[in-house]
Amino acid sequence: MMPKSIPYVSTPKDLVTTREARRDGFLSIALRRDIESTPYIEQGKALWSKLTLNTKRCDDILKLAELRSALLLAAGCSAKAQGNMDDDDKSRVLEEFVKRVLRPVGKKYIDEIVYRYLLSLGEQLGGRMKNIIGVMAREKLSRKIIAQLRVNGMKFAVHCGKGKWIDGAVCSSQDEGNAKAIRWQNGEYTRMLMHNANIPGVAKNVDIVVFNKTSDRLDKNSLSPILSDQKNYVVMGELKGGIDPAGADEHWKTASTALDRIRTTFKKAYIAFIGAAIENAMAGEIYTQLQSGLLDYAANLTNDNQLTAFCDWLVNQ
């Protein structure tokens, strides 16, 4: 049953992300970015070493076939762009790179190549971090749900996308963070939560979906009977992990549009929204939707009390 009131949410202001939570969120992302950047830095070191050993002047790079992809990246050609170029195109780009960029810097050509290579890798990392921020939000939610299941004494299992379900009694902390799905027994009811599920009738993947049935496997064929029957949907929601207040309104607009599509197709499922960056105007809209019944639950991802209460509500549906 839907709660008559949302714990820890009495006014729109309760949903707003605090300055301290925003600071902590930026710090968590920065620390994760440091970890994710390590392989890219090592690639830069490896390229520097190969160029030092195999070249004496900048024109020598034109003979290094095994480094061509990395050199083209330094010259400004992304992996996607390289996939649309033939060998002649690639040779022309590198020749121009040598002529216009490397020859003018003289003996510092290796440093110039590596700096530009790392700059291109930085763009890749920036794109990757957008996905990782979403992953961090899913990790946090999964761990909170599992913690609540344990506190409630409910039997559960996690699935990491490959292999079999892992019993909650033996699953590791890494399994919890990597969970693509969680299933549990709530009295006589079986429940299965899936992250980022491709749902028929919705134009995009849905971040959070709870079903009243479970499957031994998570492949498309095994899930099809569950996904195709609207009676199997218990809770559907959007999860936004971005902490930057500058993007908060855009995240809410995207989520709100997705939730509207869900409401149109799934009349009986509970609708939820969980977000990390919630600003004043956005909080007012969310609170209004809670009061009107358009939203059944909302919580700020950075507020432990709200998130814990949400997870308790979720596992008891």
C-alpha positions as CSV (number, residue, x, y, z in Angstrom):
1,M,0.0,0.0,0.0
2,M,1.1,3.6,-0.7
3,P,2.0,5.4,2.5
4,K,-0.3,8.2,3.6
5,S,2.7,10.5,4.0
6,I,6.3,10.3,2.9
7,P,8.7,9.9,5.8
8,Y,11.1,12.8,6.2
9,V,9.3,14.8,3.5
10,S,6.8,17.3,5.0
11,T,7.5,20.3,2.8
12,P,9.2,20.9,-0.6
13,K,12.3,22.2,1.2
14,D,12.9,18.7,2.7
15,L,13.6,17.4,-0.8
16,V,16.2,20.1,-1.7
17,T,19.8,19.0,-1.8
18,T,21.9,20.7,0.9
19,R,25.1,22.4,0.4
20,E,27.0,19.8,2.4
21,A,25.4,17.0,0.4
22,R,26.4,18.7,-2.8
23,R,30.0,19.1,-1.6
24,D,30.2,15.4,-0.6
25,G,28.7,14.4,-3.9
26,F,31.3,16.4,-5.9
27,L,34.0,14.9,-3.8
28,S,32.8,11.3,-4.4
29,I,32.7,11.9,-8.1
30,A,36.2,13.5,-8.1
31,L,37.6,10.5,-6.2
32,R,36.0,8.1,-8.6
33,R,37.3,10.1,-11.5
34,D,40.8,9.8,-10.1
35,I,40.5,6.0,-10.1
36,E,39.0,5.9,-13.6
37,S,41.8,8.2,-15.0
38,T,44.6,5.8,-14.0
39,P,44.4,3.6,-17.1
40,Y,44.5,6.6,-19.4
41,I,47.5,8.1,-17.6
42,E,49.3,4.7,-18.0
43,Q,48.4,4.7,-21.7
44,G,50.1,8.1,-22.0
45,K,53.2,6.8,-20.3
46,A,53.3,3.8,-22.6
47,L,53.0,6.0,-25.7
48,W,55.8,8.2,-24.4
49,S,58.1,5.2,-23.9
50,K,57.4,3.7,-27.3
51,L,58.0,7.0,-29.1
52,T,61.3,7.5,-27.1
53,L,62.5,4.1,-28.1
54,N,61.4,4.1,-31.8
55,T,61.8,7.7,-33.0
56,K,64.6,10.2,-33.3
57,R,62.6,12.9,-35.1
58,C,58.9,13.7,-35.5
59,D,58.7,12.4,-39.1
60,D,59.6,8.9,-37.8
61,I,56.0,8.5,-36.4
62,L,54.8,8.0,-40.0
63,K,56.5,4.6,-40.0
64,L,55.0,3.4,-36.8
65,A,52.0,1.4,-38.0
66,E,51.3,-0.2,-34.6
67,L,50.9,3.2,-33.0
68,R,48.8,4.7,-35.8
69,S,45.5,4.6,-33.8
70,A,47.1,6.4,-30.8
71,L,48.8,8.9,-33.0
72,L,45.6,9.7,-34.9
73,L,43.9,10.2,-31.5
74,A,46.7,12.7,-30.6
75,A,46.1,14.4,-33.9
76,G,42.4,14.9,-33.0
77,C,40.7,12.0,-34.7
78,S,38.4,10.1,-32.3
79,A,38.0,6.3,-32.5
80,K,34.6,6.9,-34.2
81,A,36.2,9.2,-36.8
82,Q,38.9,6.7,-37.5
83,G,36.3,4.1,-38.2
84,N,35.1,6.3,-41.1
85,M,38.5,6.9,-42.6
86,D,40.5,4.8,-45.0
87,D,44.3,4.3,-44.9
88,D,44.9,7.2,-47.3
89,D,42.8,9.5,-45.1
90,K,44.7,8.5,-42.0
91,S,48.1,8.9,-43.7
92,R,47.1,12.4,-44.8
93,V,46.0,13.4,-41.3
94,L,49.3,12.3,-39.8
95,E,51.4,14.0,-42.4
96,E,49.5,17.3,-41.8
97,F,49.9,16.7,-38.0
98,V,53.7,16.3,-38.4
99,K,53.9,19.3,-40.7
100,R,51.7,21.8,-38.8
101,V,52.1,20.7,-35.2
102,L,55.2,18.6,-34.5
103,R,57.9,20.1,-36.7
104,P,57.4,23.6,-35.2
105,V,58.1,22.3,-31.7
106,G,61.4,20.6,-32.7
107,K,62.8,18.2,-30.2
108,K,59.8,18.5,-27.9
109,Y,57.6,16.6,-30.4
110,I,57.2,13.6,-28.1
111,D,55.8,15.7,-25.3
112,E,53.5,17.4,-27.8
113,I,52.1,14.1,-29.0
114,V,51.6,12.7,-25.5
115,Y,49.9,15.9,-24.2
116,R,47.5,15.9,-27.1
117,Y,46.9,12.2,-26.8
118,L,46.0,12.6,-23.1
119,L,43.8,15.6,-24.0
120,S,41.8,13.3,-26.3
121,L,41.7,10.6,-23.7
122,G,40.4,13.2,-21.3
123,E,37.4,13.7,-23.6
124,Q,36.8,10.0,-23.5
125,L,36.9,10.0,-19.7
126,G,34.5,12.8,-19.6
127,G,32.0,10.9,-21.6
128,R,32.6,7.8,-19.5
129,M,32.1,9.6,-16.3
130,K,28.5,10.5,-17.3
131,N,27.8,6.8,-17.4
132,I,29.8,6.2,-14.2
133,I,27.8,8.8,-12.2
134,G,24.7,6.8,-13.1
135,V,26.4,3.6,-12.1
136,M,27.4,5.1,-8.7
137,A,23.7,6.0,-8.1
138,R,22.6,2.4,-8.9
139,E,25.4,1.1,-6.6
140,K,24.2,3.3,-3.7
141,L,20.5,2.4,-4.2
142,S,21.3,-1.4,-4.5
143,R,23.3,-1.3,-1.3
144,K,20.6,0.5,0.6
145,I,17.9,-1.9,-0.7
146,I,20.0,-4.9,0.4
147,A,20.7,-3.3,3.8
148,Q,17.0,-2.9,4.3
149,L,16.3,-6.5,3.2
150,R,18.8,-7.7,5.8
151,V,17.4,-5.5,8.5
152,N,13.9,-6.8,7.7
153,G,15.0,-10.4,7.8
154,M,13.9,-11.0,4.2
155,K,15.6,-13.7,2.1
156,F,17.1,-12.3,-1.1
157,A,19.5,-12.9,-4.0
158,V,21.4,-10.7,-6.4
159,H,22.2,-11.1,-10.1
160,C,25.2,-9.3,-11.6
161,G,24.1,-9.8,-15.2
162,K,26.0,-13.0,-15.9
163,G,26.0,-16.4,-14.3
164,K,23.4,-17.3,-11.7
165,W,21.6,-15.6,-8.8
166,I,23.8,-15.3,-5.8
167,D,22.2,-16.0,-2.4
168,G,22.1,-13.0,-0.1
169,A,23.7,-15.0,2.7
170,V,26.9,-15.4,0.7
171,C,27.0,-12.5,-1.7
172,S,30.0,-10.2,-1.4
173,S,30.1,-6.4,-1.1
174,Q,31.3,-6.3,-4.7
175,D,28.3,-8.4,-5.8
176,E,26.0,-5.9,-4.0
177,G,27.5,-3.0,-5.9
178,N,27.4,-4.8,-9.2
179,A,23.8,-6.0,-8.9
180,K,21.8,-5.7,-12.1
181,A,18.8,-7.2,-10.3
182,I,17.7,-8.1,-6.8
183,R,15.0,-10.5,-5.9
184,W,13.4,-11.2,-2.5
185,Q,10.5,-12.8,-0.7
186,N,8.1,-10.6,1.0
187,G,5.9,-13.0,2.9
188,E,4.0,-14.9,0.3
189,Y,5.0,-12.5,-2.5
190,T,8.0,-12.7,-4.7
191,R,9.6,-9.5,-6.0
192,M,12.3,-8.8,-8.5
193,L,13.9,-5.3,-9.0
194,M,15.8,-4.6,-12.2
195,H,18.0,-1.6,-12.9
196,N,17.9,0.1,-16.3
197,A,15.3,-2.3,-17.8
198,N,14.1,-2.1,-21.4
199,I,10.3,-2.0,-21.1
200,P,7.9,-2.5,-24.0
201,G,5.7,0.5,-24.5
202,V,8.2,3.0,-23.1
203,A,10.5,4.8,-25.4
204,K,13.6,4.5,-23.2
205,N,15.0,2.2,-20.5
206,V,13.4,2.6,-17.1
207,D,15.9,3.1,-14.2
208,I,14.0,1.2,-11.5
209,V,11.4,-1.5,-12.1
210,V,10.0,-3.9,-9.5
211,F,8.1,-7.0,-10.8
212,N,5.8,-9.4,-8.9
213,K,7.6,-12.3,-10.7
214,T,11.1,-13.4,-11.0
215,S,13.3,-15.2,-13.6
216,D,16.2,-17.5,-13.3
217,R,17.9,-15.7,-16.2
218,L,18.0,-12.1,-17.2
219,D,18.3,-12.5,-21.0
220,K,15.7,-11.1,-23.3
221,N,13.9,-14.4,-24.1
222,S,13.7,-15.4,-20.4
223,L,12.3,-12.0,-19.4
224,S,9.9,-11.6,-22.3
225,P,6.9,-13.3,-20.6
226,I,7.3,-11.0,-17.5
227,L,7.9,-7.8,-19.5
228,S,4.9,-8.3,-21.8
229,D,2.3,-8.5,-19.0
230,Q,1.4,-5.2,-17.4
231,K,0.0,-7.1,-14.3
232,N,3.6,-7.9,-13.4
233,Y,4.7,-4.3,-12.8
234,V,4.7,-3.2,-9.1
235,V,6.9,-0.1,-9.0
236,M,8.5,1.9,-11.8
237,G,10.8,4.9,-11.3
238,E,13.6,7.2,-12.4
239,L,16.9,7.5,-10.7
240,K,19.1,10.6,-11.4
241,G,22.6,10.5,-9.8
242,G,24.1,13.8,-11.2
243,I,24.9,16.2,-8.4
244,D,25.6,19.4,-10.4
245,P,22.8,21.9,-9.6
246,A,23.3,23.4,-13.1
247,G,21.9,20.2,-14.6
248,A,19.2,19.5,-12.0
249,D,16.3,21.0,-13.9
250,E,17.2,19.3,-17.1
251,H,17.5,15.9,-15.3
252,W,14.0,16.5,-13.8
253,K,12.5,17.4,-17.2
254,T,14.0,14.2,-18.7
255,A,12.8,12.1,-15.8
256,S,9.3,13.8,-15.7
257,T,8.9,13.1,-19.4
258,A,9.8,9.4,-18.9
259,L,7.5,9.1,-15.9
260,D,4.6,10.6,-18.0
261,R,5.2,7.9,-20.6
262,I,5.2,5.2,-17.9
263,R,1.9,6.6,-16.4
264,T,0.3,6.4,-19.9
265,T,1.1,2.8,-20.4
266,F,1.2,1.4,-16.8
267,K,-1.9,2.5,-15.0
268,K,-1.5,0.4,-11.8
269,A,2.2,0.6,-11.1
270,Y,3.5,2.9,-8.3
271,I,5.6,5.7,-9.7
272,A,8.8,7.0,-7.9
273,F,11.5,9.5,-8.4
274,I,14.9,9.5,-6.7
275,G,17.4,12.4,-7.5
276,A,20.7,13.6,-6.1
277,A,20.4,17.2,-7.4
278,I,17.1,18.7,-6.4
279,E,16.8,22.5,-6.4
280,N,14.0,24.7,-5.0
281,A,11.7,25.0,-8.0
282,M,12.2,21.4,-8.9
283,A,11.4,20.4,-5.3
284,G,8.1,22.3,-5.5
285,E,7.1,20.5,-8.6
286,I,7.9,17.1,-7.2
287,Y,6.1,17.9,-3.9
288,T,3.0,19.0,-5.9
289,Q,3.0,15.7,-7.8
290,L,3.3,13.8,-4.5
291,Q,0.2,15.6,-3.2
292,S,-1.8,15.1,-6.4
293,G,-0.9,11.4,-6.6
294,L,1.1,11.7,-9.9
295,L,4.0,10.5,-7.9
296,D,3.7,7.8,-5.2
297,Y,7.2,8.3,-3.8
298,A,10.1,10.7,-4.0
299,A,13.4,11.0,-2.2
300,N,16.7,12.8,-2.3
301,L,19.5,10.3,-3.1
302,T,21.8,12.3,-0.8
303,N,19.5,12.2,2.2
304,D,20.1,8.9,4.1
305,N,16.9,9.0,6.0
306,Q,14.8,9.6,2.9
307,L,16.6,7.0,0.9
308,T,16.4,4.4,3.7
309,A,12.6,5.1,4.1
310,F,12.2,4.7,0.3
311,C,14.0,1.3,0.3
312,D,11.8,0.1,3.2
313,W,8.7,1.2,1.3
314,L,10.0,-0.5,-1.9
315,V,10.8,-3.9,-0.5
316,N,7.4,-4.0,1.3
317,Q,5.3,-3.5,-1.9
